[in-house]
């Protein structure tokens, strides 16, 4: 019996040292619809594989559509596995990363022997599918990865006994400033699509003199088209009070587009009073939009905002730095697992020697 345990531990250590241990990264099936949280998971998995790790995208059903059409085919080259296929192999040295919204899956895999990690990008979903009184640590999830310091603080206050790491997203180079005159277009992104529709309808009703202005609800389109349409706008409007990071305003900044947004409950560290127009009352959005439109028409928007937008972008991680951060994080995770397995192995070998 001890010989078998020793062999299993030696195999686990070998897989970890050779980076062949599996890292399952579970994603939500959006049925082909773009979603920032899914994009982040794929970017995370790709960064791991580019660093020599063995990341595998995990999804629920066999009819998973994937992200090729809206994110890029290179992401579909990452190995994929379906839970429904029932041929999932999980060993003690493996890792599984599950989004916070899949708390019900945590209960289902509580007995799996692998290392378990929560990926929490949206703190407002963290309790959504948990049973009352239950916590992630009860199901063996003692590590969490999130995207911002404010989310880390909030999660730590709610989920006790959790080790939390931050890996800040990067803004893709798909977003760029074309340095051509902008058009009288307002691009709108809202987590609740009804708010976007009501905002557009309300603006035309309140300011009929601006009916010639075009509004775009940037939903359900590929990242490439999203970036192109955003870059044509003179203004972007962002409504997401429960945002955990806020990629859209940063994508706007990278596109050279001024952003008007509702200040979220957890204010991100990149946000300041000079790099956008941030307000607390959603009812004022229409008036602010009209004022900014008039100022833009009169070429009266302060250059300081655009300068501060550029300065903000300099503080953000590049794709290369993002990959480095992901790699360093898992270098640490793997080293910790190797140390733990070697400690168990030494203990078993000592016991075996004493019995001889």
Phi, psi and omega in degrees: 000313180294326178297319178296317179296319179298317180298316179297318179294319178297320177295317180298316179298319180298316179295321179291316181292329179270002180060026177265355174300139184280140173241100180278126179245104185279137180232156177279141176274108181268008180058036177087001180271134181299141177208128186298322183294324178289321176303316180299318181296319178293319178298322179296312181295319180295320178299320178297313182292325177293340179262011176094002178278175185242071181274141181228129176284128181248129178226166189284310191252158178290333183271026179303131184277319179094187188238007185304318185290327185251342182247327180133142184293336181299332179284336178280352175282346174294136178303140180239145176225144178253136176294323183297332182292341175062024176242029182285125178259126179227124180245164182303330182277353184282165177235149172226128180249123185237132177297151183302332183287346180260043179300329180294332178289327180303319180294324182290332184251019184304330184268358177294141187278358187280175174281136186241133184227138174265134172256106184251102176260337183233096185300334182286351177260356190295335181253000190303314183248011176278145173291150178305129179087349181277156178222165181298322184296333178299332182260014176088008178266096183254359176238147180220141172245131177225182192250352183209159179296321181295321177293320179302315180297317181294313181300318181297330179286331183267314182257104182280154175071027184248136173268122187241127176245153180246129170232103184288138179293163171248157177262120186302149176288358171299330179270122180207157179274114183287349180055042173235158181305133179281160183254162177287068182234138176245120178264132186240133173229126179220138178299321177263110185299332180299324180294322179296314181296315181294325178297314181294314179297318181296324180295314180296327178288318184282329182232070183298340180291345181252027181296342180281351178281138181264134174248138178236125173269105186278075182228140173073026179236160182294160181300322181296311179293321177305311182295320180296314182292323178297317184294340179280345187278154172267343183211142170242147180238128187237123179233100180201082185296336182257021178298140179266342181219304178095069181284326186299314177301325180288324174296323177296313180301316181294335178271000181076024184250127177295137181246133172249122185215161173280126179296121184289164181300318175259100185290122180291154184293335182284343186278130173221177187287351187246351184260014177176181176252105185247125183235163183256344184246114182298333180294345181267359184301316183299313181294319179296321179297316179296317179297317180293323177299314180296318178295322179294319179297327180268007181054047188239022177269131185300133176293340181299324180297315182293325177295317180292327176299316179296320179294322179297317181299330180291339181272353185270153177291142171279174177298322179295316179293321176303313180297320178298317181295319178297315181296314180299320180299312182282337170301317179293317179299314182294318180298321179296318179293320179298315179300317180295314180294321179294324177296316178295321180295315179299321180296314180294319180296322178295316179297320180295320179295322181292332182280341182280000000 
